[in-house]
């Protein structure tokens, strides 16, 4: 009888050999063939399933070597492989129609075993979207829920940042292998997520993100959580794909409504029309799950001076504003503006970057 270690080698090797060959994956599912059965088949049977001669050779003679190379790369880069039978494999993820045999994890795997909610939305999110997030995500994080999202610009990025600002945990799900984080422009955010939670993927380490990988990634986001919250989404968007996958996987779908004349509200408003629960604030989610939570006002914001709040209102998360911008907008002296900005930096409410300043949340 083969050892557990042999089974792990086989799972890794089969995944590496077949993950690009959708014909094989489809036939394996249709015929209900276990991965271990592949190693008992002859060349003709494997060929009928769609394996090429090279893939058959790798499966028969090179599977341990193929798996060991991947494992060694993981070990060198601080990445763990979590199999379905492992304790830290997300229990809800194992219940979906086609769960990954294993996932790659960079960061703290303990976060995988926490109550989680996904927050997704538009990459072109507006100030309204950020304000809506602020009514929900900070409280969810303080209540102990881990925020899961896709690390994209806009709503995804803001969700991760807000969770971390509150000292909460967050999980990013990558649309490629963990050697190629997406988007590359979010490198600093990705590093923070690893330090405050983890990033996961089912794709082999060296897989570059591709458009057709995003729906596959989105099924993981929806599959590992109890509910998906959508904030600002167009009628045709990845966020609505995630919502649809959530429904297919028996997850709850929540949506924050938006202005009826905004294209970024058409998707969320349509979800509500189709039966998604309308969310106005975090309390709506807490009531849905019977979570008791004592609200706390953000003390740092509460104790800002009126002038500091004016400065803060002029800043954005995704856009750096220089000193000239504040001089044009305000009646304050240059020296006072600089003093106010530096005070907000010291309070860790804004950050200074090349060319100016921007909000942390």
Buried (B, 14 or more C-beta within 10 A) or exposed (E): EEEEEBBBBBBBBBBBBBBEBEEBBEBBEEEEBEBEEBBEBEEEBBBEBBBEEEBBEBBBEBBBEBBEBBBEBBEEEEBBBBBBEBEBBBEBBEEBEEBBBBBBBBBBBEBBEBEBBBBBBBBBBBEBBBEBBBBBBBBBBBBEBBBBBBBBBBBBBBBBBBBBBBEBBBBBBBBBBBBBBBBEEBEEBBEBBBEBBBBBBBBBBEBEBEEEBBBBBBBBBBBBBBBBBBBBBBEEBBBBBBBBBBBEBEBBBBBBBBEEEBBBBBBBBBBBEEEBBEBEEBBBBBEBEEBEBEEEEBEEBEEBEEBBEBBBEEBEBEEBBEBEBBEEBBEBEEEBBEEBBEBBBEBEBBBEEEEBBBBBB
